[in-house]
């Protein structure tokens, strides 16, 4: 019979009442066994102030306060003389006590999961004296659990993996549910597990929550993922218990239980013979339903006639077998190849060897296609030699090329003129014979590297290239000459037989046995009295003096012709002139000066002294020029040229004026005397572009008008003057007028003189003189009589 919520609550209330009554009976038994309580001034009495803990059912939903228990003392006669007081956890806020009867009630709904028990203290007092009649005693109110919390999977949802093909009973994962109810009381926290979804593949242990496989030979390739729903129910799974669920995603991990298999037993590919080495011919792949390392495989050529021509490797990303070329293909030599290729797993699981060999084989046939190839030379590089003395048209050598195709078309030859810009050579178009077209010079170019083109007659687009290196042989066609431009000097105090120069020679030719030069003086210089030549027999010669006493005044330069002969066949010779200068030398024989003009200068005046004198003269000239330039700048006027645009300059004004006594910056005459003609003056620092018309002369005008007009006119002039300085300026006006009809305006003077002068005209002077008119006027508003 199922209980409704109302019946269930009534059942819980009855159960709580039964437990409370049992507790009270136990309290009476305990009181009968308690020790006596001693009070001062009284006789010893039996102690009756002890009880066990109270029990309160949690989650009470009633409207009235829940009765917890009763406190009672034997001293209480029921006449109201005893007062009960409650203190401790929850006193007055959760638990209240009737101070007359000692009945304890709970005023709030209690939750054992928040707080399982409360510790309180009780005391019985004499109402009149407020003194304890019993010692203060401590007791516990324990919250009794009900099944109000369902099991919860705090770590869910779960994910787990198990290898495919695992045997039945293989553990997958353990799930755990927790129940917040009291595990020490009843079955509210006793949980059992069951599987709601995932059968018949998996099962769960009811008590431990361990999920295991329930079917053998689960194949990942058929289904690789399962979703399980696990339920945890309290009350040991009985009716009325609360439950919670979680999901578990189980993935089957891969094992190597599938051998590789080629989709086809044979493959055929067509490959042009012109395909370069290392090019990919084909890609083949053996199918393997496994993944990851279990699908890794290796390929190898196990048989066939293309073992040395092709090779196969594996693509690590796609696990494909890549067939590439190792040698050049030639359709004319071989038109097809057959390969036997094996694919095998690299990681084999011994448990599944019974499923068959984990390897497979296929046949790959490669057909070589004919390609129209360019002519091929018999040699990649031809080496030829020719003498530089060869005449035009001399045959140097022959090149040969042929068409490698089966048609064997005739070949025509030509020279790539980009490699023979000077057109030194020609080639016969049909025979390939190379001849000279110009005279050759080894000294200009010792080796000529030319490219010969061979074209098919039927298809000129097919061009083969051959390379020819032509070495030019040397002949003795260059005479010897000085190895360098010698600068030879002889001291004036040279002695006979003194070495003044050692010379050598060079020859542009390159004889096989090296150079051998012979030196001598020419016939006309052989008998000179100044110098002689000595051949050192090592391709050098030495020039020596034959006398002493060389003087620059007599002859400053000597020219010595030297005859040089080489050892070529036939030998060549040349005459080279050695220039010898007579110089003044120091004691060590080092030349100081070799110019004959130095003797014209006064004795004792050296070149260094002359340079110092010139430097002083230049310095004086520079100083004079600087002084003249500075004087010219001082004489320049301050006023700028009319043609000069002053807007292009920045003018600085640092003069603040010299005060009232400064008569240089401002002309004070106009402020002192009004009877002079005031002409328009221009600024002294800039030239104004607009000239103002001269203002008329002030003559016989009343002084008050003169003063006012003067001030206003100066203000307007300062406001509209385009030549005014570009800064705020202070306008100073020192004009007080020619005279005043009122003479002195001092109030002190007016009162003391008892003057009857009429000052009503002050009212006509404007608002600036209104105050004076009010003070000295005779109107009814006058302040003084």
Secondary structure, DSSP 4 states (H G I P E B T S, - for coil): ----HHHHHHHHHHHHHHHHHHHHHHHHHHHHHSPPB--TTS--B--------EEEETT---SSPEEEEE---TT--SSS-EEEEEEETTBTTTEEE-TTT-EEEE-S---TTT-SEEEEEEEEEETTT--BSS--EEEEEEEEP-S----B-TT-SEEEEEETTPPTT-EEEE---B--S-TTSTTTT--EEEEEESTTTEEE-TTT-EEEE-SS---TTT--EEEEEEEEESGGG-TT--EEEEEEEEEEEP-S-S--EES-SEEEEEEETTPPTT-EEEEE-EE-S--GGGG-EEEEEEEES-TTTEEEEE-TTT--EEEEESS---TTT-SEEEEEEEEEESS--GGGGGG--SEEEEEEEEEEEP--PPPEES-SEEEEEEETTPPTT-EEEE--EE--STT---EEEEE-GGG-TT--EEE-TTT-EEEE-S---TTT-SEEEEEEEEEESS-TT-EEEEEEEEEEEP-S-S--EESS---EEEETTPPTT-EEEEEEEE-S---TT----EEEE-GGGTT-SSEEEEE-SSSEEEEEES-----TTT-SEEEEEEEEE---SS--EEEEEEEEEEEEE-TTS-EEE--GGGGGSPTT--HHHHHHHHHHHHHHHHHHHHHHHHHHHHHS-SSPPTTS-GGGS----------TT--SSS-THHHH-SSS-------SSS--SSPPPPPPPP-S--HHHHHHHHHHHHHHHHHH-TTS-SS----------S--TT----HHHHHHHT-----GGGGGG-GGGHHHHHHH--STT-S--
